[in-house]
Amino acid sequence: MLDIVQAFVSGFFQVFTFSTFTLMMIGIAVGFWVGILPGLGGPTALALMLPFIFKMTPVEAFAFLLGMSAVTATTGDITSILFGVPGEAITAATIVDGHPMAKKGEAGRALGAALMSSLVGAIFGALCIVIAIPIVRPLVLTFGSPEFFMIALLGVTFVASLSGGNILKGIISAGVGFSLATIGLDPISGIQRFTFGQLFLWDGIGLVPVTLGLFAIPEIVDLAIIGGSIAHEKVGKLGGVWQGIKDTFVHWWLVMRCSAIGAYVGVIPGMGGAVSQWLAYAHAVQSSPNKERFGKGAVEGVLGPGAANNSGLGGSMIPTIAFGVPGSVVMAILLGAFIIQGIVPGPDMLLAPPKGKLDLTFSFVWIIIISNIITVGICLLFLNQLAKLTLVRASLIMPFILLLTYLGAFAEKNAFEDLIVTLIFGLLGWIMVKLDWQRPPLLLGLVLGPLMENRLFLSTDNYGLAWLWRPGVLILFAITLFGIFYPVLKERWSRKQSEGPVSAISAMAAGAAPPASQEERGAIRFWDILFTFILVAALALGLWQSKAFGFRAGLFPWAIGYPVLAFTIIQLVLELLGKVRLSGMEGGPELDLPQSVVIRRTAAILGWILGFLAGIWLLGFSLAVPVITLLYLKVSGEKWLITVTLTLITWACFYGLFDYSLHIPFPEGALFGWLQWK
């Protein structure tokens, strides 16, 4: 027990070193913008920031990343309440009562309640990590390689089954991530796997370019399609903030219960804040004696989701730290940060120094608490000014997001090829969004693939096939099957009256309700079948090539590849037979726009994405950054003063930080190489 107390105190002092605290403040500043401005999203911003942590120490890296993640839900409530537009997906429930309160002139009260309940929820969630350590540590220390392999598989299947309505697609997506993780040199035998003779692929596919492609590019496209300014209403002077703060303590028992709901849901892999906010809101309604007030401006409807959103971060960190199983998309990306920093989740994170890194684990607790205290304090001081940030036009921030995307992709290996990888996975991510294929399982499979391969080899090498019959493995396998089939059976039961019997496999492939238009249904079905067919062909080709691998190099690709290929063939057959309910291509920002506008804006932003890459290739980063930024802003209709000012600021920041200070070896543009050759 003494070692836990010492690690807890040590974690506190680590946060208050100058470099760590400074980086945490920078992360908080980034999180402010991300939360307030709709369109980016916490996972996307986190992916954009991953490249900057390579030269940081672990505590500095997580102060920066967690400081940013800890505040996005808090500041996202500001936009949700004032404009009825969720700054973050996990703050959507706050709109239901928060925006009506703003319309009634109680915006200040709603904001005060949201901010203070968020702070209470964040502290509650962080303390849950402390409480969980003595409970999970003995359990984790009894696990061997077989159990850790099964836990990782359990986490992936949970994310696949709970991150969307189509479970079979989610499992296939995770399998594709596992397959991508095998690209490169086998770590033991040194055999090349799926490198196609490219030296660049010997180290495998970089986590950062893939993450940026999957999450940043689709968000950039959506943001460009929406266009215009984020908010169209002006904000008057806010009042009643202190009344909202008092409401948090008047209804303190409700806030604590909703904080517990958020933390509990956060522990369950794949659920996340999108689920906990609505569960908390439903609990607030159910536990109120005056249910008719909700939806019309009840402060309890703001307190519940506000507390649950922020406590979920602490809850989702528990399985991530203890088992390497991310509890949310944000945690999946943070798990990538673990890998970048050379940290392996599990027993090492639960043992006190010098044997382990328990002090680092407790520093996470302090970072979450301190970040939220600072954020709420700043928000309370500058609410009026912060609210005006939502008037920023999407066109003003677009070139900077594009720059960060390509710069982040390049920074991991200083290789131009990573920019192409980002573009490829950006296209893949955009297609997956449109066809309702979940992206988080693919990313999680890529992150966990190397760890699972190592544990599978150790299990087989140490125990042979006997490890399959270990009690812990059998229990975890049963839980995995339950996690896959329970949502299927539950959905089947709920639809039984309206649709009749549906086979279990068909239910696994089911999604949301189909579009109304027959023409749209036909288009979606065609592209869905084509995409699934390409996956079948790619997986089959990979398995065919893996026949040349030895046992060590081929064990994981075979163990993963054959089941995933079988699932993909089942999905393809169901699609060909019309047994899959269609979703995708019918939602998103284009709902309220004419189809011609959507097509034109989509083509335009895809052209800019490709043009930025072409500019970097031809001119190099140093010259392409100001040129492309200037062209984008001017073509978007910005005035010359704004265009030139923002271009100079962008170039100065880029040159000062990356070229002058960090001395990143940016490649010379191909155009200058041609001129020198001539």
N, C-alpha and C positions, 0 to 999 in steps of 0.2 A: 504493500500500500504506500509505503514511503517513497518508493521509486516513481509511482504515479504522481504524487504531490510534487516531487522535485521536477519531473518532466513538465508538469502543468505550469510551474513558476518559470522554468527555463523557456518554455514556449512564449510566455508573456514578454520576457525581456528580449527575445529574438526579434519580435515584431517592432520594438522601439529602437533598433539600431538605425542610424541615419539613412543608409541606402535602402533598407527594407521599408521603412516608413515612407520615404519619398516615393518609391515605386508603388506602394499601396495607394498613396494619394493620386498618383497619375492614373492608376487603374480605376479609382473612384471617379475621377474626372471623365474618363472614357465611358464608364457605366452611366453617368449622368446623361450624356448625349444619347447613348444607345436606348436607355429606358424612355426618355422623353420623346424622341423622334421615332414615330412608327415607320416600319419598313426594314430596319436592320435586324433586330432580334438578338437576344443574348447569345444563342449558339453561334450565329454568324459572326458577331463581333469577337467572340472568344476565339473562333477559328482564325480571324484576321490577326489577332494578337499573338498567336502561338509562335510565329517565327522570331519574336523579340526576346524569348526566354532562353535561347541557347547559351548565352554567356552569363546568365544569372546563376546565383546559388539557388538551391531548392526553396529556401524560405523566401528569398526575394521573388522568385518566379511565381510562387503561389500567393504571395502578398499582392502582386500585380494582377494575377488572373482572378483570384477569389475576391479581391477588393472590387473588381469590375463586376463580377457575377452577383455579388451580394447586394448591389444597389439597383440593378435594372428593374426588378419587380417593384421596388419602392418608388422610383421616379416614374415608372410606367403608369402608376395610379394617377399622376397629375394629368396626363393627357386623357386618360379614360374618363376622369371626372369632369374636366372642363369642356371637352369636345365630343365625348361619346365615341372616341376612337382609341382602341387599346394601344398604348405605347408598347406593350409586350403581349404576347398571346396569353400569358398566364395572368394578365390583369383584366381580362374580358368581363369576368363576373362583377368587377367593381362598377362597371357601367350601369348595371341594372338599377341600382339605387343611387349611385354616386352622381350620375349625370342628371337625373331628375332633381336631386338636391341642388345642383348648380343652377338649373333652370328656375328653381324657386328662390334663388338668391342666397342659398346656403353652401356655396362652393367652398368658402373658407372652412366651414364646419366639417364638410365631407373630407377635405384635404387634411385637416388636422387629425380627424379620426383615422384616415388611411395611413398617414405617416406614423402616428404613434402606435397603432396596432401592428404595423409592419415591423417597427423596432422591437416590440414585445415578442412577436413571432420569431424574429431573427435570433434574439437572445435565447428563447426557448429551444429553437432548433439546434443552436450551437451547443447548449448545455446537454442536449440529448446525446451528442457525441461523447461528452465526458462520462455520462451515466452508462453509455453502452460499452465503453472500453473494458471495465472489469467483467462484464457479462460475456462479451464475444471473445476475449483473449484466451480463456481456457479452451473454448471450442475450436478456435483457429489453430492453436498449438497442437491439437490432437490430430489434425488433418495431414495426410500425406499427398503425394503427387496424384494418385487416382481421384481422391476427393476434390482436389483443387481443379482437376480437369473437368469433373462433373459440375462443379459450381460455376465454372466459366461457361459451360454448355447451358446450364440452367439459366444463367443471366441473359445469355444471347436469346434463348427461346422465349424468355419472359418479355424481353424488349420487342422481339418479333411478334409475339401474340398480343401484346397490349398497346403497341404504338400505332395501331391502325385497325380498320375493320377487316382487313384481308390477311388472315393468319398464314395461309400457305405462301403467299407472296412475301410476307415478312421473313419466314424461315428460309426461303430461297435466297432472299436478299442477304441474309446473314451468311449463308453458304457461299455466295459469291464473294463476300468479304474475306472469308477464310481462304478461298482459292487464290484471291489476289495477294494474300499474305505469304503464300508459298513462292512467289516470284523472287528470283535472286539465287545466290549461292546457298546451298544447304549448310547450316552452321557447323555440322559435324563432319560430313564427308567431303564438303567443298564442291559437290556436283552442281552444275548449272541447271536451274529449273525455270523453264518458260522465259528465258532471256532473249531468245531469237537472235543470238549473236551480238546483242547490243551491250557494250561495256557499261553503259549508263544503268542498266537494269541489274547488274551484279549485286548491288546493295538493296535491291527491291524497290518497290514504289514508295515514295516518301509519304509519310502521314500528313504533313502540312499541305502539300499540293492537292492531295485527295480531299482533305477536309474543306479546304477553300473552294475547290471545284464543286463538291456536293452541296455545300450550304451557301456560299457567297454568291456564286453565279446565278442560281435561280432567284435569289432575293434581289439581285441587281436587276434582273429582267422584270420581276414583278413591280419593283419600285419605279422603273422607267415606264411601265404600262400605265400605272396610276397617274403619274405626271402631276403637274400643278403644285400647289402648296399643300402641306400636310393638314393644316387647319384653315378654315375659311371664316371662322368667327373670331371677333376680337374679345379680349378678356378685360373685364372691368376690374375695379379695385376689389381685392378679396378681404372679407371680414369674417369674424366668428371662428378663427382658427383655434383659439384656446378653448372654445366650447367643444370642438371636436376632440381635442386632447383629453378634456375632462370626461367625454363620453367613453373613451377607452377604459377609464378606471371605474366609471359607473357600471359598465357592462364587462367588468374584468373577468368574470367567470366564463362568459361566452367567448371572450378573446382567448383565454387559456384553453378552452375545449377545442376551439378551431385551430389553435397552434398545435395541439396534440394531433388533430386530424391531419394537418399538413405534414408534420414530422412522420407520422405513421405511413401515410401514402407515399412519402418520399423514400422510405426504406424499401418499398416494393419496387423492384426493377421495372422500368417501362411506364410507370404510371405518371409521375411528374406533376408539376403545378397546374397543368391544364385540367387535370382530374380533381386535384385537391381543392382548387378554388370553388368549383361547383358543389363538391361535397360539403364544404364549409358553408357555402351560401344556403344550400338545402337544409343544413342543420340549423342555421340561424332562423330560417323561416319556420321549420318544424317546431323549434323550441320556444317560439314567441307566442304569447297569448293573443296578439293582434296581427294575425297573418295578412290581413287585408292591406296593411300599410306598405308591404313589400312591393317593389316595382314602382312605387310612387315617391320614394325618397326617404326610406327608413335607414337611420344611421347604422343599425345592426347589420344591414345588408352590405355596408362598406367595411365594418369592423371584421366580420367573419372571413371574407376572402383575403383582406389585407394581412391578417395574421397567418392564415394558412399558406399563402404564397411564399412568405419569407421563412417560415419554419421548415418548409420543404427542402431548402438547400442543405441544412444541417442533417435532416433525415436521410437524404439521398447520398450523403458522404459516408454514412456508416457502412453500407455494403461495398462501396467503392474502396474505402481504405482497408477494410477487414478481409474482403474476399476478391477484390479486383473486379467486382460486378457493378457497373454503373447503374445508378438509380434513375438517371434521366439522360437526355441528349447532352445537356451541359456537362454532366459527369463523364459521359463517354469521351467528350473532347478533353476534359481535364485528365482523364486516364491517359490520353495521348501525351499530355504534359508530363505525367509520371514517367512514361517511357523515354521521352526526350531528356529528362533529368537523370535517367538511369536508376529510377526508384521502382521497386517491385512491390505492389500492394500485397498485404497479407501479414504474416507473423512479424516481419521486420518493422512494420508500422506500429505494432502494438507492444514492442519490447522497449524498455528504457535504455538509454545510452549506458555503456558503449556497445551493447549487443544489438540495439535497434534504434529506431528513429521516432520514439514516442513523443519526444519534445517537438519534432516537426508536426506530428499529428495535432498536438495541442496548440501549436501556433496557428493552425487552421481555425480553431475555435476562437482564438483572440482576434484574428483577422476579420472573421465574420461579425463579431460583436462590435469591434472598434469601427469598422467600415460603416456599419449601419448607424451607429451613434453619430459619426461625423456627417453622414448623408442627411439624416433627419434634421440635424442642427442647421446645416446649410439650406436645406429646403425651407425650413421655417423662417429663415432670415430673408430668403430671396425668392419667395413663391411667385410674386408678380413678374419678376424678370425671367424666371425659369419658364413660366407659362408662355412667354412670347417666343421662346425658341421653337415652338411648334409651328410658327409661321414661316419657317425656313422652307424654301422651295426644294423639291427633290433634285432638280437640275443642278443646284449649287453643290450638293454633296456627292453626286454621282462620280465625277472624275477622281475624287479622293478615294472612294471605295474601290474603284478600278485599280488605282495606283497601289493601294494597300494589298489588294488581292494578288497582283502580279509580283509586287515586291516581296510579299510574304512567301510566295511560292519559290522565288529565286533564292531567298535567304537561307533555306535549309541546307542546300548543298552547293550553292553558288553555281548552279547549272541551268543553262537556258532550257534544256529539255524539260525541266520541271514546270515551266510555263505552259508547255504543250500538254503535259499531264493534267495540269489544272483545267485547261480548256476542254480536254477530253472528258474529264469527270464532271465538269460544269455542264456539258451537253447531256451526259448520262443523268446527272441530278435533275436537270430540267425535264427530261423525258420521264424520269421516275415520278416526279411530282404530277405531271400531266396524266400519267397512266396509273396513278395510285399504287406505286411501288415504294415501300418505306425506305428512307435513307438511313436512319439511325442504326438498324441492324447491320447494314453493309459496313458502315464505319466501325461499329463495334467488332464485327468479325475481323476486320483488318487490324484493329488494335490488339485484340486478344489472340489472334492467330498464332504469332510466334510463341507466346506463353503456353498456349494449349498444345502446340506441337512439342515443345520441350517436355511438358508434363505427360503427354501421351507416350513419348519415347521412354521416359524414366519409368513410367508405370509398366510398360511392356517389358523393358529391359530387366527390371527388378523382380516382377511378379509373373511374367508371361501373361497368359490370358486369365490367370486366376484373379487378377485385380478386378475383373468384371463382377466377381461374386462377393466382393467385400461388402459388409453390411452398410457402411456409409455410402458406397457407390449405388447400391440398390435403392436405398432410401431417396437419395438425390435424383436417381433416374425416375422413380415413381412421382416425385414432386414435379419433375420436368414434364412428364406426360400429363399430369394434372393441370399444370400451367398452360399447356397447349390446348387440351381438349375441353377444359371447363368453360372458357369463353365460347367455344363452338357449341357445346351443349346448351349453354344458357341462351345464346342467340337463337338456336333451333327451337327451343321451348317457347320463346317469346313470339316467334313467327309461325308457330304451328297452326294456330287458328286461321291466320290469314292466307298462308301459302301452302299449307299441307306438308306432308313429310318431305324432308330434305336429307340426303345422305350426309354422313359426317364429313366426307371429303369435299362434297359440294359446299357445305357450310363453311369449311375452312377457306374455301376460295371465294366466299361471298363478300361483297363490299357494300357500299351505300346504294341508295335508290338510283335507278337509271335516269338518264336525261329524258326529257319529254319528247324531244324530236327523234323521229325514226332515222333521219339522216345522220344526226349526231351519234346515235347508238351504233350505226353501221361503221362510221369513221373510227370511233373509239375501239370497237371490236377488231377492226382490221389492224390498227396500229398495235393493239395489245397482243394480238396473235403473232404479228411480225416480231415484236420485241421478245416475246417468250420463245419463239422459234430460234432467234439469234442466240439467246441464252443457252438453249439446248445444244445448238451446234458448237458454241464456244466451250461449254462444259465437256461435251463429248470429245472435242479435239484435245482439250487439256488432259483428259484421262488417257487418250490414245498416246500422247507424247510421254505421259508419266510411266508407260510400260517400260521405258528404257532406264528408269531410275532403279537404284538398288533398294533394298528393304528399308534402310535408314532414311533415305531421301524420299521414298515413295509412301511411307507409312501414313503420314498425315494427309497428303493429297488423296490417297485411296480411301482412307477412313471418312473423309469429308466428301470427296467428289462423287462417289457412287450413290450415296443417299440423296445428295442434293440434285444430281441428275435425274434420279427417279421422281423426286418431288416436282421438278420442272417439267418433266414429261407428263405427269398427272395434270399439272396446271394447264399445259398446252392442250391436252385432250379435252379437258373440261371447257376450255375456251372455244375449241372447235365445235363442241357439241352444244354450245350456247348455255352451259350450266352455270356460268359465272355472271352474277349481277354486276353491271358496269358502274364504275364511278370514275372520278377524275375528268379533266377537260371541261367540267361544267361549273366549277367553283372558281375561287380566286378573285383577284382584283378586277378582272375583265367583265364581271357579271353585269355591271351597269354601263358598259361602254359598247358602242356599235362594233360589230365584228371587223369592219374595215379599219377602224381606229386601232383595235388590238393588234391586227396583223401588221399595220404600218409601224406602230411603236415597237413591236417585237422585232421586226426586221431591222429597224433603226438601231436598237440597242445591241443586237447581235452583231451588226456591222461595226459598231464602236468597239465592242469587246475584241473582235478580230482585228480591227484597225489599230487598237492599242498594242496588241501583240506584234503586228506587222511593223509598227513604229519602233518598238523596242528592238526588234531584229535588225531593222534597217539603220536606225540612228543611235542605238544604245540607250540605256536608261537616262543618262544625264541630259540628253537633248530631247528625247521622246517625251519626257514628263512635261516640260513646259509647252512643247508644241501641241501635244494631244489635248492637254488641259485647256489651252487657249482656244483651239478649234472647237472642242466640245461646248464650252461655255458660250462661244459666239454663235455657233449653229443653233444652240438651244434658245437663242433670243435674248441673252443677257446684255446689258449695256456695256460699253467699252470700259468704263471706269471700274465696274465690278469685275469684268473679265480680266483685265490687266492686273488689278490688285490681287485677286485670288490666284492668278497664275504665278505672280511673283512670290506670294506667300508660300504656295505649294512648292515651287522650285527651291526657295530659300530653306524651307524645312527639310526637304529631301536632301539637298546638297550638304547642308550644315550637319545633319545627323548621320546620314548613311555614307556619304562620300568623304566628307572632311573629318568627322569625328571617329566613325567606326572603320573607315578605310575598307569598305566592302569592295572587292575586285569586280566591278561591273564590266561586262564584256563590251568591247568596242563594236559599234554598229557595222553591219555587213557592208553598208555603203562606203564607209571610210576604208574598209579593207580593199574594196574594189578600186577605189581611187589611188591608194598606195601601190597596188599591184600594177596599175597602168602607169 
